[in-house]
Amino acid sequence: MKVHRHPLRVYYEDTDLAGIVYYANYLRFLERGRSEMVREAGISQLEMKAQGFVFAVRRVEADYLKPAHFEDELIVETRASGLKGASFDMPQRVLRGEEVLLQALVRVVVLDRQGRATRLPADIRAKLAAITADDGM
């Protein structure tokens, strides 16, 4: 799959006293990118929940390379890779133009109603397989 690209703008509420994006807010930006990619792949997280399944972040590795500032226009790039029985990876980057500000690797797991990891339902697996790339970002 091509890289999914989600545009966003940095608002004042995203910044700290120094006028740069507060580090934890990048996690919100990454979540938006993942949610939009999943939605565009035809996966409804509301329908999943009704069937008793939800996606949950299991692990995040993030490298903060350069700061973003108030009013910056950013792009969150997201891919899916490493599809396994109950989990998959989502390599992500946050860019300002061509400049990489953050690189992250997010491990996503599927949970059942009891909060236990469970195998991906066949229909969700098929949609994820269609967007999964085995190459790195």
Residue pairs with C-beta under 8 A, 6 or more apart in sequence:
1 79
1 80
1 130
1 131
1 132
1 133
3 77
3 78
3 79
3 137
4 33
4 36
4 37
4 40
4 77
4 78
4 79
4 131
5 75
5 76
5 77
6 32
6 33
6 36
6 37
6 75
6 76
6 77
6 78
7 73
7 74
7 75
7 76
8 29
8 32
8 73
8 74
8 75
8 76
9 71
9 72
9 73
9 74
10 21
10 68
10 69
10 70
10 71
10 72
10 73
10 74
11 70
12 70
14 21
14 22
14 25
14 70
15 21
15 22
15 69
15 70
16 22
19 69
19 70
20 67
20 68
20 69
21 67
21 68
21 69
21 72
23 64
26 62
26 64
26 94
26 102
26 104
27 60
27 62
29 74
29 76
29 94
30 60
30 76
30 78
30 92
30 94
30 104
30 106
32 76
33 76
33 77
33 78
33 92
34 78
34 90
34 92
34 106
34 108
35 45
36 78
37 78
37 80
37 90
37 131
38 45
38 55
39 45
41 127
41 128
41 130
41 131
42 127
43 124
43 127
43 128
45 54
45 55
48 54
48 55
48 121
48 124
51 121
52 112
52 113
53 110
53 111
53 112
53 118
53 121
53 124
54 110
54 111
55 108
55 109
55 110
55 111
56 108
56 109
56 110
56 111
57 106
57 107
57 108
57 109
58 87
58 107
58 108
58 109
59 105
59 106
59 107
60 104
60 105
60 106
60 107
61 104
61 105
62 102
62 103
62 104
63 102
63 103
63 104
64 101
64 102
65 100
65 101
65 102
65 103
66 96
66 99
66 100
66 101
67 101
68 74
68 94
68 96
68 101
72 96
73 96
74 94
74 95
74 96
74 101
75 94
75 95
75 96
76 92
76 93
76 94
77 92
77 93
77 94
77 95
77 137
78 90
78 91
78 92
79 90
79 91
79 92
79 133
79 137
80 88
80 89
80 90
80 128
80 131
80 132
80 133
81 88
81 89
81 90
81 91
81 132
81 133
81 134
81 135
81 136
82 88
82 89
82 132
82 134
83 120
83 125
83 128
83 129
83 132
85 119
85 120
86 109
86 110
86 117
86 118
86 119
86 120
87 107
87 108
87 109
87 110
87 117
88 107
88 108
88 128
88 132
89 105
89 106
89 107
89 108
90 105
90 106
90 107
90 108
91 103
91 104
91 105
91 106
91 136
91 137
92 102
92 103
92 104
92 105
92 106
92 137
93 100
93 102
93 103
93 104
93 137
94 100
94 101
94 102
95 101
103 137
109 117
110 117
110 118
110 119
110 120
110 121
110 124
111 117
111 118
112 118
120 128
